[in-house]
């Protein structure tokens, strides 16, 4: 997913990009929208809907359209809008489904995050990490933010770092402040640690911390 994200961010035409349902391959940047962005978008939609619900919607879509649909002027074949209409009834949260589709499939949003004003207070087993997160790109999204501790070495093997997560709803240009408590000494903030969200500037979305 990191590779596809980088290919899309580097290859897109930000000033005149069209949405997934409106591209036709005639413009620079259409290719990465067709493949990298669309692949990401529908993978994220699966996470919004749940895998079983999305598979049910896709099965309905294939059943309806596999031979085309007979219209008065001949056979009609599906568009992305028709796929969305097959998926929508299977979404348990229709509002969340519509909001996602409008931004990512019928729109061209691309978040870009900056971590600002990060600080750590406390000592020993009681620390508080405070910072703000700003979306300098576009789109209103939920994103996971992780506070990581140090990686230790036990018997010659590195242990997984301790961490605490928080999920934030981020709107464009509006700084969102947050505080995370931890029993370990925090050393880094990582936005979207599990690579669940497509966005620009991933390397800039990490911030080293200096605990007292």
TIROKE-969750 format. One record per residue (C-alpha): residue number from 0; x, y, z; residue in one letter. Coordinates in nm, 3 decimals. Last residue first. Layout:
REM TIROKE-969750
+------+---------+---------+---------+------+
! gufi !    east !   north !      up ! palo !
+------+---------+---------+---------+------+
!  NUM !       X !       Y !       Z !    A !
...
+------+---------+---------+---------+------+
END
This chain:
REM TIROKE-969750
+------+---------+---------+---------+------+
! gufi !    east !   north !      up ! palo !
+------+---------+---------+---------+------+
!  211 !   1.149 !   1.479 !   3.035 !    X !
!  210 !   1.029 !   1.310 !   2.714 !    X !
!  209 !   1.160 !   1.421 !   2.377 !    X !
!  208 !   0.933 !   1.319 !   2.094 !    X !
!  207 !   1.000 !   1.240 !   1.728 !    X !
!  206 !   0.720 !   1.326 !   1.487 !    X !
!  205 !   0.576 !   1.124 !   1.200 !    X !
!  204 !   0.332 !   1.261 !   0.944 !    X !
!  203 !   0.606 !   1.419 !   0.734 !    X !
!  202 !   0.705 !   1.082 !   0.588 !    X !
!  201 !   0.342 !   1.023 !   0.489 !    X !
!  200 !   0.319 !   1.344 !   0.289 !    X !
!  199 !   0.004 !   1.264 !   0.093 !    X !
!  198 !  -0.286 !   1.049 !   0.206 !    X !
!  197 !  -0.456 !   0.713 !   0.156 !    X !
!  196 !  -0.579 !   0.569 !   0.485 !    X !
!  195 !  -0.530 !   0.231 !   0.653 !    X !
!  194 !  -0.150 !   0.225 !   0.662 !    X !
!  193 !  -0.128 !   0.051 !   1.004 !    X !
!  192 !   0.057 !   0.344 !   1.164 !    X !
!  191 !  -0.192 !   0.607 !   1.042 !    X !
!  190 !  -0.012 !   0.905 !   1.197 !    X !
!  189 !   0.296 !   0.815 !   1.400 !    X !
!  188 !   0.404 !   1.008 !   1.710 !    X !
!  187 !   0.741 !   0.910 !   1.855 !    X !
!  186 !   0.944 !   0.863 !   2.175 !    X !
!  185 !   0.689 !   0.810 !   2.450 !    X !
!  184 !   0.820 !   0.686 !   2.788 !    X !
!  183 !   0.582 !   0.414 !   2.901 !    X !
!  182 !   0.274 !   0.423 !   3.124 !    X !
!  181 !   0.091 !   0.627 !   2.863 !    X !
!  180 !  -0.162 !   0.908 !   2.849 !    X !
!  179 !  -0.264 !   1.058 !   2.514 !    X !
!  178 !  -0.366 !   1.419 !   2.465 !    X !
!  177 !  -0.522 !   1.564 !   2.151 !    X !
!  176 !  -0.558 !   1.893 !   1.966 !    X !
!  175 !  -0.725 !   1.908 !   1.625 !    X !
!  174 !  -0.600 !   2.191 !   1.404 !    X !
!  173 !  -0.866 !   2.297 !   1.149 !    X !
!  172 !  -0.724 !   2.334 !   0.795 !    X !
!  171 !  -0.932 !   2.044 !   0.655 !    X !
!  170 !  -1.132 !   1.842 !   0.908 !    X !
!  169 !  -0.987 !   1.559 !   1.118 !    X !
!  168 !  -1.185 !   1.303 !   1.317 !    X !
!  167 !  -0.933 !   1.144 !   1.552 !    X !
!  166 !  -0.865 !   0.783 !   1.652 !    X !
!  165 !  -0.628 !   0.732 !   1.947 !    X !
!  164 !  -0.362 !   0.468 !   1.987 !    X !
!  163 !  -0.118 !   0.380 !   2.268 !    X !
!  162 !   0.211 !   0.203 !   2.205 !    X !
!  161 !   0.478 !  -0.027 !   2.342 !    X !
!  160 !   0.749 !  -0.109 !   2.090 !    X !
!  159 !   0.785 !  -0.472 !   1.977 !    X !
!  158 !   1.080 !  -0.638 !   2.155 !    X !
!  157 !   1.422 !  -0.653 !   1.994 !    X !
!  156 !   1.604 !  -0.982 !   2.041 !    X !
!  155 !   1.948 !  -1.034 !   2.197 !    X !
!  154 !   1.810 !  -1.178 !   2.517 !    X !
!  153 !   1.581 !  -0.876 !   2.554 !    X !
!  152 !   1.637 !  -0.561 !   2.350 !    X !
!  151 !   1.401 !  -0.270 !   2.400 !    X !
!  150 !   1.203 !  -0.068 !   2.147 !    X !
!  149 !   1.112 !   0.269 !   2.294 !    X !
!  148 !   0.756 !   0.392 !   2.321 !    X !
!  147 !   0.512 !   0.478 !   2.045 !    X !
!  146 !   0.217 !   0.718 !   2.047 !    X !
!  145 !  -0.013 !   0.624 !   1.761 !    X !
!  144 !  -0.263 !   0.834 !   1.569 !    X !
!  143 !  -0.549 !   0.665 !   1.383 !    X !
!  142 !  -0.736 !   0.871 !   1.124 !    X !
!  141 !  -1.100 !   0.956 !   1.069 !    X !
!  140 !  -1.151 !   1.177 !   0.767 !    X !
!  139 !  -1.283 !   1.509 !   0.638 !    X !
!  138 !  -1.128 !   1.576 !   0.298 !    X !
!  137 !  -0.855 !   1.803 !   0.166 !    X !
!  136 !  -0.488 !   1.874 !   0.226 !    X !
!  135 !  -0.338 !   2.074 !   0.514 !    X !
!  134 !  -0.499 !   1.830 !   0.758 !    X !
!  133 !  -0.370 !   1.946 !   1.095 !    X !
!  132 !  -0.285 !   1.736 !   1.402 !    X !
!  131 !  -0.222 !   1.889 !   1.741 !    X !
!  130 !   0.001 !   1.765 !   2.020 !    X !
!  129 !   0.002 !   1.649 !   2.381 !    X !
!  128 !   0.175 !   1.339 !   2.515 !    X !
!  127 !   0.111 !   1.262 !   2.881 !    X !
!  126 !   0.338 !   1.037 !   3.085 !    X !
!  125 !   0.282 !   0.841 !   3.406 !    X !
!  124 !   0.509 !   0.539 !   3.451 !    X !
!  123 !   0.837 !   0.723 !   3.517 !    X !
!  122 !   0.781 !   1.093 !   3.450 !    X !
!  121 !   0.527 !   1.347 !   3.336 !    X !
!  120 !   0.507 !   1.583 !   3.038 !    X !
!  119 !   0.557 !   1.532 !   2.666 !    X !
!  118 !   0.525 !   1.787 !   2.387 !    X !
!  117 !   0.407 !   1.812 !   2.027 !    X !
!  116 !   0.311 !   2.156 !   1.896 !    X !
!  115 !   0.232 !   2.035 !   1.544 !    X !
!  114 !   0.186 !   1.709 !   1.353 !    X !
!  113 !   0.115 !   1.776 !   0.986 !    X !
!  112 !  -0.119 !   1.573 !   0.769 !    X !
!  111 !  -0.214 !   1.563 !   0.402 !    X !
!  110 !  -0.561 !   1.446 !   0.304 !    X !
!  109 !  -0.653 !   1.377 !  -0.058 !    X !
!  108 !  -1.004 !   1.451 !  -0.179 !    X !
!  107 !  -1.091 !   1.397 !  -0.545 !    X !
!  106 !  -1.467 !   1.342 !  -0.541 !    X !
!  105 !  -1.719 !   1.089 !  -0.675 !    X !
!  104 !  -1.502 !   0.800 !  -0.557 !    X !
!  103 !  -1.321 !   0.930 !  -0.247 !    X !
!  102 !  -1.528 !   1.214 !  -0.108 !    X !
!  101 !  -1.882 !   1.131 !  -0.221 !    X !
!  100 !  -1.821 !   0.759 !  -0.169 !    X !
!   99 !  -1.703 !   0.807 !   0.189 !    X !
!   98 !  -1.990 !   1.035 !   0.291 !    X !
!   97 !  -2.242 !   0.803 !   0.126 !    X !
!   96 !  -2.110 !   0.496 !   0.308 !    X !
!   95 !  -2.093 !   0.678 !   0.642 !    X !
!   94 !  -2.455 !   0.790 !   0.600 !    X !
!   93 !  -2.565 !   0.444 !   0.491 !    X !
!   92 !  -2.422 !   0.275 !   0.801 !    X !
!   91 !  -2.495 !  -0.098 !   0.767 !    X !
!   90 !  -2.391 !  -0.088 !   0.402 !    X !
!   89 !  -2.556 !  -0.365 !   0.199 !    X !
!   88 !  -2.808 !  -0.137 !   0.028 !    X !
!   87 !  -2.518 !   0.085 !  -0.097 !    X !
!   86 !  -2.316 !  -0.182 !  -0.280 !    X !
!   85 !  -2.541 !  -0.230 !  -0.582 !    X !
!   84 !  -2.587 !   0.146 !  -0.624 !    X !
!   83 !  -2.211 !   0.194 !  -0.600 !    X !
!   82 !  -2.155 !  -0.059 !  -0.878 !    X !
!   81 !  -2.408 !   0.125 !  -1.094 !    X !
!   80 !  -2.227 !   0.456 !  -1.035 !    X !
!   79 !  -1.904 !   0.289 !  -1.147 !    X !
!   78 !  -2.070 !   0.235 !  -1.484 !    X !
!   77 !  -2.253 !  -0.074 !  -1.604 !    X !
!   76 !  -2.344 !  -0.192 !  -1.954 !    X !
!   75 !  -2.667 !  -0.128 !  -2.147 !    X !
!   74 !  -2.777 !  -0.357 !  -2.427 !    X !
!   73 !  -3.002 !  -0.220 !  -2.699 !    X !
!   72 !  -3.207 !   0.096 !  -2.767 !    X !
!   71 !  -3.507 !  -0.003 !  -2.556 !    X !
!   70 !  -3.283 !  -0.141 !  -2.281 !    X !
!   69 !  -3.157 !  -0.494 !  -2.215 !    X !
!   68 !  -2.918 !  -0.508 !  -1.921 !    X !
!   67 !  -2.570 !  -0.650 !  -1.967 !    X !
!   66 !  -2.486 !  -1.019 !  -1.943 !    X !
!   65 !  -2.290 !  -0.999 !  -1.616 !    X !
!   64 !  -2.485 !  -0.693 !  -1.501 !    X !
!   63 !  -2.740 !  -0.805 !  -1.244 !    X !
!   62 !  -2.560 !  -1.109 !  -1.107 !    X !
!   61 !  -2.227 !  -0.927 !  -1.105 !    X !
!   60 !  -2.373 !  -0.633 !  -0.907 !    X !
!   59 !  -2.550 !  -0.858 !  -0.656 !    X !
!   58 !  -2.226 !  -1.049 !  -0.598 !    X !
!   57 !  -2.045 !  -0.717 !  -0.550 !    X !
!   56 !  -2.299 !  -0.610 !  -0.288 !    X !
!   55 !  -2.263 !  -0.938 !  -0.100 !    X !
!   54 !  -1.884 !  -0.909 !  -0.116 !    X !
!   53 !  -1.908 !  -0.559 !   0.031 !    X !
!   52 !  -2.128 !  -0.673 !   0.317 !    X !
!   51 !  -1.900 !  -0.967 !   0.398 !    X !
!   50 !  -1.586 !  -0.750 !   0.394 !    X !
!   49 !  -1.712 !  -0.475 !   0.621 !    X !
!   48 !  -1.869 !  -0.156 !   0.490 !    X !
!   47 !  -1.609 !   0.105 !   0.589 !    X !
!   46 !  -1.316 !  -0.137 !   0.561 !    X !
!   45 !  -1.438 !  -0.247 !   0.218 !    X !
!   44 !  -1.461 !   0.119 !   0.125 !    X !
!   43 !  -1.091 !   0.155 !   0.215 !    X !
!   42 !  -1.006 !  -0.122 !  -0.034 !    X !
!   41 !  -1.233 !   0.046 !  -0.289 !    X !
!   40 !  -1.051 !   0.375 !  -0.249 !    X !
!   39 !  -0.700 !   0.226 !  -0.250 !    X !
!   38 !  -0.755 !   0.038 !  -0.574 !    X !
!   37 !  -0.925 !   0.341 !  -0.725 !    X !
!   36 !  -0.634 !   0.565 !  -0.627 !    X !
!   35 !  -0.365 !   0.328 !  -0.756 !    X !
!   34 !  -0.534 !   0.196 !  -1.070 !    X !
!   33 !  -0.765 !   0.441 !  -1.244 !    X !
!   32 !  -0.634 !   0.747 !  -1.058 !    X !
!   31 !  -0.275 !   0.648 !  -1.131 !    X !
!   30 !  -0.359 !   0.616 !  -1.501 !    X !
!   29 !  -0.551 !   0.943 !  -1.525 !    X !
!   28 !  -0.242 !   1.145 !  -1.423 !    X !
!   27 !  -0.192 !   1.310 !  -1.759 !    X !
!   26 !  -0.527 !   1.327 !  -1.931 !    X !
!   25 !  -0.704 !   1.111 !  -2.189 !    X !
!   24 !  -0.751 !   0.798 !  -1.978 !    X !
!   23 !  -1.128 !   0.838 !  -1.946 !    X !
!   22 !  -1.171 !   0.978 !  -1.596 !    X !
!   21 !  -1.514 !   1.068 !  -1.461 !    X !
!   20 !  -1.605 !   0.794 !  -1.211 !    X !
!   19 !  -1.264 !   0.802 !  -1.042 !    X !
!   18 !  -1.280 !   1.178 !  -0.991 !    X !
!   17 !  -1.095 !   1.425 !  -1.212 !    X !
!   16 !  -0.752 !   1.567 !  -1.144 !    X !
!   15 !  -0.693 !   1.913 !  -1.287 !    X !
!   14 !  -0.460 !   2.089 !  -1.042 !    X !
!   13 !  -0.341 !   1.776 !  -0.862 !    X !
!   12 !  -0.220 !   1.593 !  -1.169 !    X !
!   11 !  -0.136 !   1.261 !  -1.003 !    X !
!   10 !   0.188 !   1.070 !  -1.052 !    X !
!    9 !   0.382 !   1.138 !  -0.730 !    X !
!    8 !   0.081 !   1.098 !  -0.500 !    X !
!    7 !  -0.046 !   0.792 !  -0.688 !    X !
!    6 !   0.288 !   0.614 !  -0.709 !    X !
!    5 !   0.360 !   0.695 !  -0.343 !    X !
!    4 !   0.026 !   0.550 !  -0.233 !    X !
!    3 !   0.075 !   0.241 !  -0.446 !    X !
!    2 !   0.417 !   0.179 !  -0.288 !    X !
!    1 !   0.292 !   0.236 !   0.066 !    X !
!    0 !   0.000 !   0.000 !   0.000 !    X !
+------+---------+---------+---------+------+
END
